[in-house]
Amino acid sequence: MTTSNGVAVHADRVSRHYEMGAAVIRAVDDVSLEVRSGEFVALLGSSGSGKSTLLNLMAGLDRPTGGAIFANGRNLSELSSLELARYRSRTVGMVFQSFNLLPRMTLEENVELPLRLAEVDRAERGARVQEALERVRLEKRLTHRPSELSGGEQQRAALARALVNRPTLLFADEPTGNLDSATGESIMLLLKEIQQKLGMTIVMVTHERPLAERFADRIAALADGKLLTDGVKS
Amino acid sequence: MKAGDLGELALRNLREAVLRSSLTTLGVAVGVASLVAWLSLGIGLQALATKRLSNSGLFDTVIVTQRRSLQSMRRGPAESSPAKNARALDDDAKKEFERLPNVVEVYSQVRFPTEVRYNGTPYSTIVAGIPESARGNGSFDGIQGGFFSGANADEAILQIEFARDLSTQPSSLIGKDLIVRYAERQALPPEAGRTPGGHAADRETGGFSIVPREKKLRIVGIIETEPAAGFGGFGSGRLLIPLEVASSLRAAQVNDLRDAVRAPTGKPVYASLTVRAKSASLVGGIETAIKTMGFGTFSLQDATKSLEVFFRIFDMLLFIFGSLALAVATLGIINTLVMAILERRREIGILKALGAADRDVKQLFFVEASVMGLLGGVLGVVFGWLVGRAVTFGINVYLKRQSLPPTDVFSVPFWLVLLAIVLAVLVSLAAGLYPASRAAKLNPVEALRYE
């Protein structure tokens, strides 16, 4: 879903400050960024640069302390807790570095979980789970638990879970961080394929410049909570 | 989240922490069992006392007398007459009483002094007529031998102390015969005296004469306690015979002398009638109705009210006492759920990242708490019932050794089952309030960072 001018997410002078006693940590400080619909943007930066915080703000997992984030044509800061949960459920898909699959659930149950939260009819769920797992080529591992899968498979399962509600925005926080380079590359290829086939907007956090340069359409570099550069990759 | 999904996830979470969930549920079950056991003891004791007292006839009877004015009483018995608005306590009145709602039976008291001859030895005692209805009301529970074979049987039941006077081995008396000597009242022709207001048998007569008579009776039972069908009833009678037999003997009674000297009314009347209600709680209404009809009444209704108040307070104390264990169980639920939040912090973060609203997380914890409460409640009712059965069994073994009849001191009515389960669920929900709201307020970013 996009705004009329084709912008999927717009961070407008966004800040996220934390108070630690008397000190103020400026995790994200006055950052403005536009992500256009169907674009693959990489947020590049070293540890502590504020890239994950910015991603969390855009994904509706956190609220900014200053500025505004517009997604779906609405200011996320003005949404109620319930509306923000609906935004996460219906508009956003999330992939994490540590996969974050629920270990006691099977693959099928993990992928079905967002459908339960979005109150999708039970009759429809089976086909949706199958479709998502086919997209990441894990349709034959339905009954396996995460511990029975390799790291790459787990991340693919997490990707299937992120896609099952057919979101328009996919946020990936260091999706290759816990994987070897070959597996990481396969995940990046999968993300690229999803972007191209589904026309999905992807915002990915990474600290690996080569990966960002190879797969992203645009790189926004952050350091100390500030946006350093924002532009088409070199 | 839909209710079905919420339930499935909650059950899954409970299954995953099966040991802790089971122990918490068991804690609730022990709490509920304690509550059920104590309350069922209170209810059981109340039922037992009520039954005993009801059987005693002290609380479910109304004694009806003819209303007399105080002035007439001061004038002396010879001139005493019914008050102006008073009605005669005759057969018509008796029939009216029988027609009143909630009246079980109406009968007149028959009790007279007698001399009993057994094995040629005379013994003085009091004979009392027992209505046929006494057969089933529990007054004769624990009787040695049996109740009268019929309403007109020439049979007797002895009170144990009187039986001991007759024989050192009272039980050997059952099946033996004894002779009852009594004074029969025989009506005199009108010219021989004035018409008394005493007995139906003396209607249209001028009084009565006394003739000694004998009656052979077979002993069919011996009773340990003294059955008292009302405070004006056959209490103090030590030789009990069927009421119809007692009436047919036309034995002279204590009131006869007083009635013989009263002014004639021209209508046969009873000295008093005993009206028995279906239950003690209905006595008030019957008493009011009879008073309205113009008769004097007496009952121990106030005593029943005091008894009710006593048991209400007793039950309340037992409820408080039994609830203590449930309070401890509540702390167990809070502890389990707070621990679950710590353990499942990351999971809560994932759920929120996937779109779970605060209320979904809250409801999940509530459902988990209520499932533990429901299971604990059901188990607790079963445990409580088992405790009651076990204690009852122990009491009855003891009673049997003491040669006393068995009794059931625990009672688990359906409302108590419902109350216990509903209370367990409500208490569990209350216990889940704090953990659930804490879990719902978790910041997803912080929760996801938690390892």
Interface residues (C-beta under 8 A of the other chain):
Chain A: N56 A59 L61 D62 S81 L82 A85 R86 R88 S89 R90 V92 M94 F96 N100 L102 R104 M105 L113 P114 R116 L117 A118 E119 R122 R161 N165
Chain B: M1 K2 G4 D5 L9 R12 E16 R346 E347 G349 I350 L351 K352 A353 L354 G355 A356 A357 D358 R359 D360 N443 P444 V445 L448
